[in-house]
Amino acid sequence: MKRLVVVSNRIALPNETKPGGLALAMQAALRECGGLWLGWSGQTAERSASELKRMQADSVEYLTFDLSKPDLEDYYAGFANRTLWPLFHFRPSLVDFARACYACYVRVNALIADHLAALLQPDDVVWVHDYHLIPLGALLRERGVRARIGFFLHTPFPPQELLTMLPVHRELFETLAAYDLVGFHTPDYVRAFRDYALNELGAEINEQGVFSVRGGRHSFRVADFPISIDTAAVARAAEQAANQAATRRLQRSLEGRALVIGVDRLDYSKGLPERFKAYGQLLAEHPEHHRRVTLLQIAPTSRGDVPEYQQLRGELERIAGAINGRFAEPDWVPLRYVNKPYHHNSLTGFYRLARVGFVTPLRDGMNLVAKEFVASQDPDDPGVLVLSRFAGAAHELGAALLVNPHDIEGMANSLRAALTMALADRRARWREMMDVLQRQDITAWRRSFLNALAGPGLAL
Ligand code: ADQ
């Protein structure tokens, strides 16, 4: 049987309870067929990746490496999060490019490739995740690795006009040709990659949709694999969480008011200032909602050392303060803005309490919060999802109220429509979305990717 080897920036060790769907999906895949998971430990050390730390649990081996502080700054905070992240999220004005950071990014990838090449067996199937590790496949091939290697991008993939702004776009993106399979969340991102590959990399695509890049050593396939959640588990967790102390406390504190909920990492791609403003607009235009609604925004700090994230935090505090200053009353705070992270199961209980899930990223690869919100609802009395058309999830969740997150008034109108929607309409929309999530859950996602990469031989 083939062995699965997963490589991602962060990994979830067996003793950690990471909330993310990705961590759970990888753990499930690795447990089913046995294998190895390699990633950064989250720690710094004198030198990057000088050794691997090993941990074994059942048939899965976890291997982690440390990064030096300068590499963390240039590779992770630098090229990955100050160059690629804003570029992939359609924010060219935030792109900060330095050749030294790019060189460091390639060097850290090469260090990872050195370790991995020594560990791999020819029959292994390697699954590389996300924008931190784009060149890893090509660096493994340079080290003689012939195993099947797939790459999945968790962010959007923007149009070529944006990509070509990156001075090193060609040398970076042509490394994708070293993979056997390149996966994206939606057909739109596949189309963007296809156009870029045809026009900028001189790729050819045959009748079966197989890509090859001139001078490339082999051909590769490109397809969409929309990531999802463990729909049944989330639904179960939400039902149980309804009786938890945290959910009950929140419910009591609402005193019968409708709850609108937003849950995001504190990131400029998530459209939080626009979301707050839309809520402020609703309150300004529709005083009948005063005292009858509460927006709870949970947004724990992420990448807090990157200046754009610090600025965003300040901006959100200002807008939240202005909304509460203008509308609050001694016994009603319209906007509760919480910077603490919550456990995944508690969040499902909060989602179930909410009348509206307000998920309005400016750009998002997929957005699993939207899917978790839907799966957490009470089928008899479901809440309404208000979803940005620029989240990958909008492709599958067309029964949500889709909004343009740049249109503050439009979002306020949709929020009002969601708050006043009749039960029959809520149920019909929820059923349609839930059907999608039951068909296309996290297991279907990883199986479809791994079957496309390795064929059905990977016993999944
Ligand atoms: P993220 O940008 O982190 O992920 P998202 O998909 O919404 O965004 O969330 C991933 C996980 O983190 C979810 O399971 C969610 O519940 C959890 N999470 C988010 N905010 C949280 C909070 N405030 N507290 C606790 N948990 C929280 C990236 C891409 C997305 C893509 C995923 C998976 O940016 O577009 O959907 O990877 O591919």
Residues whose N, C-alpha, C, O or C-beta is under 5 A from the ligand:
A	BS01	ADQ	P19 G20 G21 H154 I227 V263 D264 R265 I298 A299 P300 P341 Y342 D364 G365 M366 N367 L368 V369
